[in-house]
């Protein structure tokens, strides 16, 4: 039996009753997070450009777009635009050990499917949607966990498309053979490299958007009767062989108890996740010792090699927002001047601020000798002051991770801030209330009207 057949059968077999309490709570929490982050993403840099391109591929009345009242697109294009908006500001949730942002792809696809189903008069219930969410995250994160070497392809996109297909298998109740073919076409469409990350280009969220769009296409092709490759994951030219340098498929073949959705982390800041440990460590030292930007001689964040690779880059006066979000030296400078980093910090004026750039020159990221290619911790931030003092803070878990989760109040504050940024702040309480009872909704797409995706 191929892995794709096993995963298709699991997706079809999973029911809400099978899902334990922590996973149920996490599914609702990160659906909430994804919806609000996606609505804020309507005002992300270049989001209008992405919508313009998507409209050239065809207009339609099937699906809406978060934060954009009156906009309707065919399902693949709606999934594309929503996925871009969810990831465009680096504020979406992440499965740290897998180095995968599972909800940027899976969330966008299940929302488009719920909207399409309602448009066709066959609404999907909240319980059904949440079950598919869990099934999709399970596959995307487990694929990431199967890698044993550093990522060279952009795993949120390359693994994400398979998670989307699993979610659609669950929602559309695809026969197993069609599910296998859909995974086969996911392999055919899978793409996304780390070059976009290295250059800090908006191609990064576009790769995630493409994965969401292509997943819908893959399932549509399978439903239309096109047979796809069967050994799409473990075959000699399958995903694990082609996209990862080395792998161990145990997370897929012998999954641990529980569900991957419960292992997902919030992002408390709209930046690369690898920067969060340094941001919180700096906030802590500033609060504990009254440090200000004028005190700083040098800051060194010594962390696993993945951190240096992802956010150790240097800033420049002409950097784009996508580069700045992945630049811990510049983000550290923002924290030193403002105390935090928020959605409004990535304007052209802020990015070219000479004082911030000079302050960023005093912040360094160093790689330690941690052999784990996916490790975010442990790490240490050391601050040296102009008067010769030195302060250190150790990071053993990142804020928002399962080991250090956001409080309910912090979660609600993030979602309210996202909706406010997207011009939907008045709906924050109503959105939270609907999420609380989401599994009881007869039509999961009902929540979209509160998020600017009006019909």
C-alpha positions, 0 to 999 in steps of 0.5 A: 500500500502506498503512503498516499493511499494510507493518508487518503484512507485516514482523511476519510476515516477521521471524524470529529468524535475521534479528535481529542479535546486539545486538538479540538481547541487548537483547531478552533483557535488557529482557525480564528487566528488564520481568519483574522490574519487573512483579513488583515492581509488584505492591506498587506504590501502588494496584496492589491497587485495579487488580486489584480493578477488573479482577476485576469485569470477569470472572474466568478461568483463562487468564493469571496476574499477575506477583507474584500467585500464584494469581491468574488472569484472562482474557487482556485483564485479565491484560495490563491488570494486568501493564502497570499493574504494569510502569509503575506505579513508573516503573522500566520501560525507555524508548526516549528519542528516541521518548519511548516505554516500549515494553516496558510495553505490548508486554511485558505483551501477549506474556506474556499471549499466551504464558500463554494459549497454554500454557493451551490446550496450544499453548505458544509457544517462547522464540525465537518470543516474543523475535522478536515482542518485537523486532517490537512494539518496532520499531513502537512506537518507530518511531511515536514517532520519526516525531513531529517536535513535542512530545508532547501525547498520552501516546505510551507508550500511543498508540504502544504499542498499535500495537506490541502489535498487531504483536507479536500478528500475529507470535505468532498468524501473522495473515493480512495482511488481518487484521493490517491490520484489527487495526491499524485497531481499535488506532486505534479504541481508542488513547487517553491524554493528557498531562493525567495526567502534568501532574497526576501521577495514576495514570491514567498507568500505567492508560493504558498498561494500557488500551493492552495490554488494547485491543491484545488486543481489537483482534486478537481482533476482527480474528481474528473477521472484523471488518474495520477501517480500513486507513489507520490510521496515515497516513490523514487521520484516522489515528494520525500525523495525529490524535495528533501535531502534525507528523510525518515517517513516514520511520522507518516507511517507511525504517527504519534498519539494526538494530533499535529494541530495541537503542536502548532504555535501562534506568531505573536509578532508579524515577522519570521518565526525565527526572530521571535525568541530574540524579540521576546528576550530583548523585551525582557531585558529592557523591562528588567533592567530599564534598557533603552536604545541609547544604552546599547553598544551591541546585542548578540543573539546566539542561536541554532543555525536555522535561526541565523539562516532565516533571520540573520540577514543585514538591513539596508535603506532600500529593503522591502517589507518582506526582507525586513520581516526576516531581518532580526537586526532591524526588528531588534532596532524597532523593539528598542525604539518602540518596545514591540513590532506590529503590523504598522511598522513596515511602512517605507518611512520606517524601513528607510529610517536612518536612526533605525538602520544605525541601531540595527548595525549593533545587533548581530545573529550568530549560529551555534553548533546545534546539530538539529536542522529544525531547532529554534531553541535553545538560544541566548541574547546578550546585551552589552551597554555603553557603560560596560555592563552585560545582560543575558537572557536564555530562550528555551521556548518561543512565546506562542509555542505549545511550551509557552502558549499565548493566554486567551487574552493575548490570543483575542488581543492579536485577533482584534488587532488584526481585524482593526488593521483590516478595517473590521475591528467592530466585528472582533467580538462577533467573530470570537463568539462564532468561533466559540460555537463553530462546531455547531454551525450548520454552515461554516461559511457563515463566518465569512460575512464578518470577515469582509468576504461578503456576497 
